[in-house]
Amino acid sequence: MCQAIQRYKRSSGCKCHVALVQNPSLSRHVHPIQQFNNSTETYPASTIVIASALHKYNLILQSLHRIARGTLYWPSDTPEITSPPAASSLTRLSDRNRPKVPAREMAPPPEKDKAGDGKAKAKSAKELKKEKRAAAVAARPEGAGGPDGVAGGGRPDLGPQGVSGSGSRPISNLNQAASSSNIPLASSNPNNAAGPSTSAPRRPPPTDSAGHPISNLAAQQNSFFSHLPHQESPDTAHALKTNKLHPIIVRLGVLMSSGQLRGANARTMGMMIAFREVIRDYECPDQAVLWKDLPIYLSPMIAWLETCRPKGVGGGNAIRWLKSEINRLGEQGDRSEAEQKDYLVEAIGLYLRDRIEFADQVIADHAKEKIKPGDTVVTYARSSVVERVLLEAWKDMREDDPEASFKVIIVDSRPLLEGRQLLEALTFAGLPCTYIILPLLSSILPQADLVLLGASALHSDGALYSRAGTAMVAMLAKEHRVPVVACVETYKFGEKVVLDGVATNELGDTKTLLELPNGKKFGKRGKDLPAALTPLHLVYDVTPPALITAVCTEIGFIPPSSVPTVLGKTSGVV
């Protein structure tokens, strides 16, 4: 640093003395002193004191440049100095331990007007306000805080970005420094300057619908998941009064919201079948074009189904495909309205056949080859694709060898308990099954040979979006070195990247969440749930791609990282 200062002195022709002093009283901020003297004689009054040996080279250069411009002065105890003090009142290095001079004695003498009549110029309102503030600060008891209510009797320590300590430049206005650093300042009113600053009024505690107070934890949970859609009974009466919804669409929304139509494949097939019936009953208005008017006609129906239950990635891809087929009608020349409607009805049937029904059959043919006689297969909850794989594998194995067999372990969890339906279907076919709850999985996995999982979607980063609890099953399987195969159709591939299961998820019904096995509800009879209790039911979770061994699709086994490649090849189809 000294070499840099010497180079600066030689280049600028300045003759000034620079001293690096570590003074505990100056450790909070830099004390730039005064304008340097251009004469050849060196005075202590032209000494620049730079506190803290940790100051960087750029701070010294900036201070020297500003001294050369005459913009740095000796700081006083006042919050702001608008003019430099006289040269005779500058503090020398030898006198820096003497008692501090009050702020008013260091203020510059009053200026005279230009006429030279000796009369002092009248003080402006700004100057009077500053003097009033300085008097209020001086009247405070010792230890009550520094200027402007900042504790410690000095400028606030603003860190590396501020000027106090090791900042880039000094600040003379503490109000600006405090406002830029979100530091609360005391009121400038001299009547209450000596007392403590009044705090802002506290917000009332959060309450539930009945007016009972909610704990902080419950309120945070409610706000943390408040953006997620939740299942509610739709207003069918209002929907039918609008005359914009087909009755079959209203019926489909009721089935989806009540949970009677569950599963990505079932909901997508139900939605496409309903739209097929809507297109059959649709009549194009006069002076309108079908391929332009039909998307407008379907828009309120799609929006209403979204309020009943989110359509998911598979349903969204199916709706985008349907809109693209409608737009394609404008490129196929002149066709009658009946021919265009027949084309769309037939296209929807082909989509359901190729992308769902045939796809499930091909997936079952690929996945059943991984099941050998004597294996133990673990699956979670219920997936229509996994159910088909297990039934096809059992049928083919029994045809080849009537004595061959494999065992299935069905892992389930509350509150949906979807594994019971899978258990009924497999035991009806004669498969030996074991039914357990998710907490017992770690004790069963050491004897497992394969884990088959279904999915609601597979995102472009390879993350598996499936029923809540799937990620735990995959994690434990990887810990016990059991291969995990996810059976997913390609129409469920999504282009988004999902990092967690909180940003995009669904809130399920919590009515059955607190029901005890004996049929009784949680808590005392006739009383509501405690205010501190927040039932939470997330429907889905996200499984990282590192926990998935392979993905079985209708195009074969692929790694999770190949989802973008498949999306690129099937973009014209999806």
Residue, then its C-alpha position, 0 to 999 in steps of 0.5 A: m500500500c505504501q508503494a502505491i501511495q508513493r507512486y500516487k504522490r510522485s504522479s500527482g506532485c502532492k506533498c502529503h504525509v500518510a500514516l497508517v494508524q490502528n486506533p481502537s476508537l477509529s475501528r468502526h469507520v474511516h476518519p478522513i481529515q481535511q483538505f491537504n496543504n499544497s505548500t511544501e511544508t508538512y503539517p500534522a493537520s494534513t495527515i490522513v489517518i486510515a484506520s484498520a490494516l485490513h483496508k484495501y488498496n482501492l479504498i486508499l486510492q479513492s480517499l486520496h482522489r477525493i482529498a484532492r478534490g476537496t470532498l473529505y473532511w474531519p467527521s464530527d459527532t453530528p449526523e451530517i456536516t455540510s461545510p468543512p471546518a476552518a483550518s485552525s479548528l482541525t484536530r492534530l494527531s498529538d491532540r487526538n486524545r483530548p476531550k471531544v469538542p461539542a458539535r456546535e463549537m465545531a460548526p462553521p461560523p455564520e456566513k455574511d451576505k454579499a453586501g458586506d453589511g456584517k449582518a448574519k444570513a438568516k438560517s434556512a429551515k433545513e439548518l434549523k432542523k439539523e440544529k434541533r436534531a443535534a440538540a435532541v441527540a446531545a440531550r440523550p442520556e449516555g448509553a441510550g444510543g448514538p446519533d439517530g437512535v443507532a446503538g453504540g454511539g456511532r455509525p451502524d456497522l453495515g458490513p462489507q457493502g456499507v461504508s462503516g468498517s471496510g466499505s468503499r466510501p464514507i457516508s455522512n448521512l446516517n439516515q441514508a445508511a440506515s435506510s439502505s441497510n433496513i436499520p430502524l431509526a428512532s423518531s426525529n421528534p425531540n419530544n420523544a427523542a430521549g425515550p425508547s422508540t415505539s415499535a410497530p403494532r403487532r399483527p393479530p394472531p391467525t385464526d381459523s374459520a371458527g375464530h379460534p387462534i392457530s399456532n405459528l407452526a400450523a399457520q406456517q404449514n397452511s401458508f406453505f401449502s396454500h398455493l396447492p389445489h385441493q379437492e372440493s365438491p364442485d358446484t354442479a347447479h351453477a355449472l349447469k345454469t351457465n349453459k356452457l358445460h355439457p352434462i357429461i363434462v359435469r358428471l366427469g368432474v364429479l367423478m374426478s373430484s370425489g375420487q371414484l375415477r382415480g389414476a392418471n390413465a383412468r382420468t385421461m381416458g374418461m376426459m377424452i371419451a367425454f370430449r368425444e361425446v361433446i364433439r359429436d353433439y356440437e353444432c357449429p354456429d352460422q357464419a363460423v368455422l368449426w376449427k376456429d369455433l370448437p376450441i373456444y367452445l371447449s375452453p370453459m369445459i377444460a377450465w371447469l375440469e381443472t377446478c375439479r381435479p388437476k388434469g396432470v401431465g398426461g391429461g395436459n398432453a392429451i388436450r394439447w394433442l386434441k387442439s392440434e388435431i382441431n387446428r389441422l382441420g384448417e389445412q385439410g381443405d374444404r370438408s363438411e361439418a359432419e366429416q370434420k366431426d367424424y375425423l376428430v371422433e376417430a382420431i380420439g379413438l386412435y389416440l386412446r388405443d395407441r397411446i394408452e391401451f396398446a402402450d400398456q400391452v407393450i409395457a407388460d410384454h417388456a416388463k414381464e421378462k424381468i420376472k423369473p420363477g421364485d422371484t419376489v416382486v415389490t410394488y407400491a399402492r396400485s398402478s393399472v400398468v403394474e397390475r397388468v404386468l403382474l397378471e401377464a407374467w403370472k399367466d405366461m409363467r403358469e402356462d409354461d410351467p404349472e408349478a412355477s410361481f413368484k411372490v408379490i409384496i404389496v406395500d400400502s399407506r394411509p389414507l387412500l389404501e389403494g393397495r387393497q384393490l390391487l390385492e383383491a385383483l391379484t389374489f383373485a388370479g391366484l398370485p401369492c401376495t403379502y400385504i404390508i404397510l409402508p413402515l414395515l418395508s425395510s424389513i421385507l426388502p432384503q428378500a426382494d428381487l425387483v421393485l415395480l412402480g407406476a407413475s403419474a408423470l416422468h419429467s424431462d430431468g428424469a424425476l418420477y412424479s407418483r403417489a406419495g411414498t414412492a420416493m421412500v420405496a425407491m430410496l430403501a430399494k437402492e439402499h438394499r441394492v434392489p433394482v427399481v423399474a418404473c412403468v410409464e407410458t410416453y404420453k406421460f412424459g413432461e417437459k418441465v423440471v421439478l425439483d421438489g414435491v411442494a411447488t406442484n402437487e395436490l392436497g388430498d382429502t383429510k377427512t379419513l386421515l385422522e380416522l382410527p382403525n376402529g372407525k372412530k375419529f381422532g379427538k373427543r366426541g363432539k369437539d373439533l380438532p385442536a387449533a394447533l393440529t393441521p392435517l396435511h395430505l400431499v397426494y404425490d411426491v418426486t423420486p430423483p432419477a438416481l433412485i431409478t434403475a430403468v424406465c419401461t415404456e412402449i419403446g423399450f427400456i430406457p434410462p431416466s436421462s433419455v426423456p428429452t430424447v424421447l420427447g424430441k422424437t414424439s413431439g409431433v405425436v404428443 
